[in-house]
Amino acid sequence: MSGSKLSNPVVPTAKPDQPLSLTVHDMPLPGDVLQADAQRTRQGRWKMIAMMLICASPVIASYFTYYVLRPEGRSVFGELIQPQKDMPIAVAKNLQGEGVPLASLKGQWLLVNVGSGRCEARCAQNLYFQRQLREVLGREKDRLDRVWLVSDDAPIPENLLPALKTAAILRMDPASLAAWIQPAAGQAWEDHLYVVDPMGNFMMRFPPQMDVAGASKAKRDLERLLKASSSWDEAGR
């Protein structure tokens, strides 16, 4: 067209192909790897310890409430076991000779009688108090199980069996039993009734030669333990 100017299009200048550049990262030094592994191991251990403390804190709190924050003038009849004795990894036998893992007793408070299957006078009296102490707990009794740990192969007297229908009777190896439940110095197993917490810890024994007055005091101790643990312990396993 007249009077119009056409400009030549601007053609971009092509850039020459550039070679790809690769960055090579330095390989970690062996010492750095070992240091990082050690740090992760330490962190893992602390996390495991923290988890164990969290799991055990309800039990610790209930014992603290019972033994430290109790009102002045309150007497404790049972003897607290320090340190507590963990339940051994063992298999007991029921009266039919069948193996029963001891750990199956966990999950309940246990009131335990220990002694020979012959069950002479002291044993028979402890079985009586054991049964009565559970019954007088009323609606809380389902949180407490009766256990008779028999330390030998002597046959159980037939006349005792009707009163033991709701109790666990287990024969246990004397060595494993001695590593877990122990009488006071100078006493025999048959002289006490023992308390085991729901985690399997032997944590209390009542004074030897229990009588009616002593059973009344033992009842108060059991009630306090059950009350102190009511926030985390429920009936049944």
C-alpha positions as CSV (number, residue, x, y, z in Angstrom):
1,M,0.0,0.0,0.0
2,S,1.1,3.6,-0.7
3,G,2.6,5.3,2.3
4,S,2.9,2.2,4.4
5,K,6.1,0.7,5.7
6,L,6.6,-2.9,6.3
7,S,9.3,-3.8,8.9
8,N,11.2,-6.9,8.7
9,P,10.2,-9.4,11.5
10,V,12.7,-9.8,14.3
11,V,14.0,-13.3,14.3
12,P,15.3,-14.4,17.8
13,T,18.8,-15.5,17.7
14,A,19.1,-19.1,18.4
15,K,21.3,-20.0,21.4
16,P,23.7,-22.7,21.0
17,D,22.9,-25.9,22.8
18,Q,24.3,-26.0,26.3
19,P,25.6,-29.2,27.9
20,L,23.6,-30.5,30.9
21,S,25.3,-29.7,34.2
22,L,25.2,-32.4,36.9
23,T,25.9,-31.6,40.5
24,V,27.6,-34.3,42.4
25,H,26.8,-34.3,46.1
26,D,29.4,-35.2,48.5
27,M,29.1,-38.7,50.0
28,P,28.5,-38.6,53.9
29,L,31.5,-39.5,55.9
30,P,31.4,-42.8,57.9
31,G,31.8,-40.9,61.1
32,D,28.8,-38.7,60.4
33,V,26.7,-41.8,59.7
34,L,27.7,-43.4,63.0
35,Q,26.9,-40.2,64.9
36,A,23.5,-39.9,63.3
37,D,22.7,-43.5,64.1
38,A,23.7,-43.0,67.7
39,Q,21.5,-40.0,68.0
40,R,18.5,-41.8,66.6
41,T,19.2,-44.7,69.0
42,R,19.3,-42.3,72.0
43,Q,16.0,-40.6,70.8
44,G,14.4,-44.0,70.5
45,R,15.4,-45.0,74.0
46,W,14.1,-41.8,75.5
47,K,10.8,-42.3,73.7
48,M,10.5,-45.8,75.0
49,I,11.3,-44.7,78.6
50,A,8.7,-41.9,78.3
51,M,6.1,-44.4,77.0
52,M,6.8,-46.8,79.9
53,L,6.4,-44.0,82.4
54,I,3.1,-42.9,80.8
55,C,1.8,-46.5,81.1
56,A,2.9,-46.9,84.7
57,S,1.8,-43.5,85.8
58,P,-1.7,-44.5,87.0
59,V,-0.3,-47.2,89.2
60,I,2.4,-44.9,90.6
61,A,-0.3,-42.2,91.2
62,S,-2.6,-44.6,93.1
63,Y,0.3,-45.8,95.3
64,F,1.4,-42.2,95.9
65,T,-2.2,-41.3,96.9
66,Y,-2.5,-44.2,99.2
67,Y,0.9,-44.0,101.0
68,V,1.9,-40.3,100.8
69,L,-1.3,-38.2,100.6
70,R,-3.2,-40.2,103.2
71,P,-4.7,-38.1,106.1
72,E,-2.7,-37.9,109.3
73,G,-3.5,-40.6,111.8
74,R,-4.4,-43.2,109.2
75,S,-2.7,-46.4,110.0
76,V,-1.7,-49.0,107.4
77,F,-2.0,-52.6,108.5
78,G,-0.3,-54.3,105.5
79,E,3.5,-54.1,104.9
80,L,4.4,-52.4,101.6
81,I,7.0,-54.4,99.6
82,Q,9.9,-52.2,98.5
83,P,11.0,-52.8,95.8
84,Q,8.0,-54.6,94.4
85,K,8.5,-58.0,93.0
86,D,7.5,-58.5,89.3
87,M,5.5,-61.6,88.4
88,P,7.9,-64.2,86.9
89,I,7.4,-65.6,83.4
90,A,6.3,-69.0,84.4
91,V,3.6,-71.7,83.8
92,A,1.7,-73.1,86.8
93,K,-0.6,-76.1,86.8
94,N,-4.3,-76.3,87.8
95,L,-5.7,-79.2,89.7
96,Q,-6.2,-81.1,86.5
97,G,-2.5,-80.9,85.7
98,E,-3.0,-78.5,82.8
99,G,-0.5,-75.7,82.2
100,V,-1.7,-72.2,83.1
101,P,0.5,-69.2,82.2
102,L,1.0,-67.2,85.4
103,A,0.4,-64.0,83.3
104,S,-3.2,-65.0,82.9
105,L,-3.8,-63.8,86.5
106,K,-2.9,-60.2,85.5
107,G,-5.7,-57.6,85.2
108,Q,-7.1,-58.1,88.6
109,W,-6.1,-57.3,92.2
110,L,-5.1,-60.7,93.8
111,L,-5.4,-61.8,97.4
112,V,-3.0,-64.7,97.6
113,N,-2.6,-67.6,100.0
114,V,0.6,-69.7,99.6
115,G,1.5,-73.0,101.0
116,S,1.5,-76.8,100.9
117,G,-1.4,-78.7,99.4
118,R,-1.9,-80.4,102.7
119,C,-3.3,-77.1,104.0
120,E,-3.0,-77.5,107.8
121,A,-4.5,-75.2,110.4
122,R,-2.9,-71.9,109.4
123,C,-3.5,-72.4,105.7
124,A,-7.1,-73.3,106.3
125,Q,-7.6,-70.2,108.5
126,N,-6.0,-68.0,105.8
127,L,-8.3,-69.5,103.2
128,Y,-11.3,-68.6,105.4
129,F,-10.1,-65.0,105.9
130,Q,-9.3,-64.7,102.2
131,R,-12.9,-65.6,101.3
132,Q,-14.4,-63.3,103.9
133,L,-12.2,-60.4,103.0
134,R,-13.4,-60.6,99.4
135,E,-17.0,-60.9,100.3
136,V,-17.1,-57.9,102.6
137,L,-15.8,-55.6,99.8
138,G,-19.4,-55.6,98.5
139,R,-19.7,-54.3,94.9
140,E,-16.0,-53.9,94.7
141,K,-15.3,-57.6,95.2
142,D,-15.3,-58.3,91.5
143,R,-12.0,-56.4,91.2
144,L,-10.3,-58.8,93.6
145,D,-9.6,-62.5,92.9
146,R,-8.7,-65.2,95.4
147,V,-5.6,-67.2,94.5
148,W,-4.1,-70.2,96.3
149,L,-0.5,-70.9,95.1
150,V,0.3,-74.5,96.1
151,S,4.0,-75.0,96.6
152,D,4.2,-78.8,96.4
153,D,2.4,-81.9,94.9
154,A,0.4,-82.8,98.0
155,P,-3.2,-83.6,97.3
156,I,-5.8,-80.9,98.2
157,P,-8.1,-81.9,101.1
158,E,-11.6,-82.7,99.6
159,N,-13.4,-80.8,102.3
160,L,-11.8,-77.5,101.2
161,L,-12.9,-77.7,97.6
162,P,-16.5,-76.5,97.9
163,A,-15.4,-73.2,99.4
164,L,-12.8,-72.7,96.7
165,K,-15.0,-72.9,93.6
166,T,-14.5,-69.3,92.8
167,A,-10.8,-69.3,93.6
168,A,-7.8,-70.0,91.4
169,I,-5.8,-73.0,92.7
170,L,-2.4,-73.3,91.0
171,R,0.6,-75.4,91.7
172,M,3.8,-73.4,91.2
173,D,7.4,-74.3,91.0
174,P,8.9,-73.4,94.5
175,A,11.9,-71.6,93.0
176,S,9.8,-69.3,90.8
177,L,7.4,-68.8,93.7
178,A,10.2,-67.8,96.0
179,A,11.5,-65.3,93.5
180,W,8.2,-63.5,93.4
181,I,6.4,-63.8,96.8
182,Q,8.3,-63.8,100.0
183,P,7.3,-64.0,103.7
184,A,8.7,-61.7,106.3
185,A,12.0,-62.7,107.9
186,G,11.6,-65.6,110.2
187,Q,8.1,-66.4,108.8
188,A,6.8,-69.1,106.5
189,W,4.7,-68.7,103.3
190,E,1.6,-70.0,105.2
191,D,1.9,-67.2,107.8
192,H,0.7,-64.4,105.6
193,L,-1.9,-63.3,103.1
194,Y,-0.4,-61.4,100.1
195,V,-1.6,-58.7,97.7
196,V,-0.6,-58.5,94.1
197,D,-1.6,-55.6,91.9
198,P,-3.2,-55.9,88.4
199,M,0.2,-55.5,86.7
200,G,1.4,-58.6,88.5
201,N,3.5,-56.9,91.2
202,F,3.7,-58.4,94.6
203,M,3.3,-55.2,96.6
204,M,1.9,-56.0,100.1
205,R,1.7,-58.7,102.7
206,F,-0.4,-58.7,105.8
207,P,1.1,-59.5,109.2
208,P,1.4,-63.1,110.2
209,Q,-1.2,-65.1,112.2
210,M,-4.2,-63.0,111.0
211,D,-7.1,-63.0,113.4
212,V,-10.6,-61.3,113.3
213,A,-9.2,-57.9,114.5
214,G,-6.4,-58.2,111.9
215,A,-8.9,-59.1,109.1
216,S,-10.9,-55.9,109.9
217,K,-7.7,-53.8,109.4
218,A,-6.8,-55.7,106.3
219,K,-10.3,-54.9,104.9
220,R,-9.6,-51.2,105.3
221,D,-6.3,-51.5,103.5
222,L,-8.0,-53.3,100.6
223,E,-10.8,-50.7,100.4
224,R,-8.2,-47.9,100.2
225,L,-6.2,-49.7,97.5
226,L,-9.3,-50.2,95.4
227,K,-10.4,-46.7,95.9
228,A,-7.0,-45.2,95.1
229,S,-6.9,-47.3,91.8
230,S,-10.5,-46.8,90.8
231,S,-9.5,-44.3,88.1
232,W,-7.6,-46.9,86.0
233,D,-8.7,-50.3,87.3
234,E,-11.9,-52.0,86.4
235,A,-13.4,-55.4,87.2
236,G,-12.5,-58.2,84.9
237,R,-9.5,-58.9,82.7
